[in-house]
Amino acid sequence: MGFTEKKVTKALKACDNNPDRAAEWLFSRMDEPESDEEMKDESVGKYKDERPGFYTLQGFITHLGTGVHSGHYVCHLKRDG
């Protein structure tokens, strides 16, 4: 899901090791700034590529709801023509 091991460990500790509650905890705090310690991640820059990338967006998914356990996912796809 893209969370650091330290952040996941913090979420599990905050939620009595309940993975469902920890996932909600993580998603509800995605916009919070991470501490300096959490920002240190050896994988950052490991796969850096200086070449320009070209792509065509084909679609994306949005979530409409108040949490990870409720709501609807909507897929938006590019149509030919």
C-alpha positions as CSV (number, residue, x, y, z in Angstrom):
1,M,0.0,0.0,0.0
2,G,3.0,2.2,0.1
3,F,3.4,2.8,3.8
4,T,6.7,2.5,5.6
5,E,7.2,-0.4,8.0
6,K,7.7,2.1,10.9
7,K,4.4,3.8,10.1
8,V,2.5,0.5,9.9
9,T,4.1,-0.6,13.2
10,K,2.9,2.7,14.8
11,A,-0.6,2.1,13.4
12,L,-0.8,-1.4,14.7
13,K,0.4,-0.3,18.2
14,A,-2.2,2.5,18.2
15,C,-5.0,0.0,17.3
16,D,-4.2,-2.9,19.5
17,N,-2.7,-4.9,16.6
18,N,-6.1,-4.9,14.8
19,P,-5.2,-4.8,11.1
20,D,-8.5,-3.5,9.9
21,R,-8.5,-0.6,12.4
22,A,-4.8,0.0,11.6
23,A,-5.5,0.3,7.9
24,E,-8.2,2.9,8.7
25,W,-5.8,4.7,11.0
26,L,-3.2,4.9,8.2
27,F,-5.6,6.1,5.6
28,S,-7.1,8.7,7.9
29,R,-3.6,10.2,8.5
30,M,-2.2,10.1,5.0
31,D,-2.0,13.9,4.8
32,E,-0.2,14.3,8.1
33,P,3.5,15.2,7.8
34,E,5.9,12.4,8.7
35,S,8.6,12.8,11.3
36,D,12.2,13.2,10.3
37,E,12.9,9.6,11.4
38,E,10.1,8.2,9.2
39,M,11.3,10.3,6.2
40,K,14.6,8.4,6.2
41,D,13.9,5.6,3.8
42,E,16.8,3.9,2.0
43,S,14.6,3.0,-1.0
44,V,14.0,6.7,-1.8
45,G,16.1,7.4,-4.9
46,K,17.1,3.8,-5.3
47,Y,15.1,3.5,-8.5
48,K,15.6,7.0,-9.8
49,D,15.7,7.4,-13.6
50,E,16.6,10.7,-15.3
51,R,15.0,9.8,-18.6
52,P,11.7,11.6,-19.4
53,G,8.6,9.4,-19.2
54,F,5.8,9.5,-21.7
55,Y,2.5,7.9,-21.2
56,T,-1.2,8.3,-22.0
57,L,-3.6,8.2,-19.2
58,Q,-6.2,5.5,-19.8
59,G,-8.2,5.7,-16.6
60,F,-8.3,6.2,-12.9
61,I,-10.3,5.1,-9.9
62,T,-11.9,7.4,-7.2
63,H,-13.4,6.4,-3.9
64,L,-16.6,8.1,-2.7
65,G,-17.1,7.5,1.0
66,T,-16.1,8.2,4.6
67,G,-13.7,5.3,5.2
68,V,-12.0,2.3,3.8
69,H,-14.9,0.0,4.8
70,S,-17.7,2.0,3.3
71,G,-18.4,3.9,0.1
72,H,-18.1,3.2,-3.6
73,Y,-15.3,2.9,-6.0
74,V,-15.8,4.5,-9.4
75,C,-13.6,3.7,-12.4
76,H,-13.2,6.5,-15.0
77,L,-11.9,5.2,-18.4
78,K,-10.9,7.1,-21.5
79,R,-13.1,6.4,-24.5
80,D,-11.9,6.1,-28.1
81,G,-13.3,8.8,-30.4
